Amino acid sequence: MVGWPKILGGVLVLAAITWVIVEIREDGARSAKTRLRDRTMIGQPRSFEAQ
């Protein structure tokens, strides 16, 4: 039978990997939103920024 320390260690490693993946996806989504916003703003007239 597998001991509790090994199970706890495995769970902690899995949680760490999951956290890293979520952070990477969040950063990627943020940069994609920024690119889309910048691309949209380039096509707008100057009066749009003043509103």
Buried (B, 14 or more C-beta within 10 A) or exposed (E): EEEEEEEEEEEEEEEEEEEEEEEEEEEEEEEEEEEEEEEEEEEEEEEEEEE
